[in-house]
Amino acid sequence: MQQVNENEQREKIREALYRYQKRDLPVMPCNGKIPLIKSWQNRNAPPTDTEIEGWLEKWPDMNIGLV
């Protein structure tokens, strides 16, 4: 049952990331409020599909931070 909840949570994060991407908003993966990527301050574009899927693979329980 926990696996289902983790999958549901990951899907909610994925959906949110793609909504932000569609709105042309730069976002970053976070652990709480701590950015998980280097040079996050230089982000001025939304993430690519490849970035989104890579983040979800690497940090499935990440939070999303708006830059």
C-alpha positions as CSV (number, residue, x, y, z in Angstrom):
1,M,0.0,0.0,0.0
2,Q,2.8,2.4,0.8
3,Q,4.2,1.9,-2.7
4,V,0.9,3.1,-4.2
5,N,1.1,6.2,-2.1
6,E,4.7,6.9,-3.1
7,N,3.7,6.4,-6.8
8,E,0.7,8.7,-6.4
9,Q,2.9,11.3,-4.7
10,R,5.5,11.1,-7.5
11,E,2.7,11.5,-10.1
12,K,1.4,14.6,-8.3
13,I,4.9,16.1,-8.3
14,R,5.3,15.3,-12.0
15,E,2.0,16.9,-12.8
16,A,2.9,20.1,-10.9
17,L,6.3,20.3,-12.6
18,Y,4.7,20.1,-16.0
19,R,2.1,22.7,-15.1
20,Y,4.9,25.1,-14.0
21,Q,6.8,24.3,-17.2
22,K,3.7,25.0,-19.3
23,R,3.4,28.4,-17.6
24,D,7.1,29.1,-18.4
25,L,8.1,29.2,-14.8
26,P,11.7,28.3,-13.7
27,V,11.6,25.8,-10.9
28,M,14.1,23.6,-9.1
29,P,14.0,20.4,-7.0
30,C,14.4,20.9,-3.3
31,N,14.8,19.0,-0.1
32,G,12.6,21.0,2.2
33,K,13.7,24.5,1.2
34,I,17.2,23.5,0.3
35,P,18.0,23.4,-3.5
36,L,19.2,20.0,-4.8
37,I,20.9,21.4,-7.9
38,K,23.9,23.6,-8.2
39,S,23.7,27.1,-9.8
40,W,20.0,27.2,-9.1
41,Q,20.3,31.0,-8.8
42,N,21.1,31.1,-12.6
43,R,17.9,29.3,-13.6
44,N,15.8,31.6,-15.7
45,A,13.9,29.1,-17.8
46,P,11.5,26.3,-17.1
47,P,12.9,22.8,-16.8
48,T,13.1,20.6,-19.9
49,D,11.2,17.3,-20.0
50,T,14.5,15.5,-19.6
51,E,15.3,17.5,-16.5
52,I,11.9,16.9,-15.0
53,E,12.1,13.1,-15.5
54,G,15.7,13.0,-14.3
55,W,14.8,14.9,-11.1
56,L,11.9,12.5,-10.4
57,E,14.2,9.5,-10.9
58,K,16.9,10.9,-8.7
59,W,14.7,12.6,-6.0
60,P,11.3,11.0,-6.1
61,D,10.2,12.7,-2.9
62,M,11.5,16.2,-3.7
63,N,9.7,19.4,-3.1
64,I,9.4,22.0,-5.8
65,G,10.9,25.5,-5.5
66,L,10.1,28.5,-7.6
67,V,13.1,30.5,-8.7
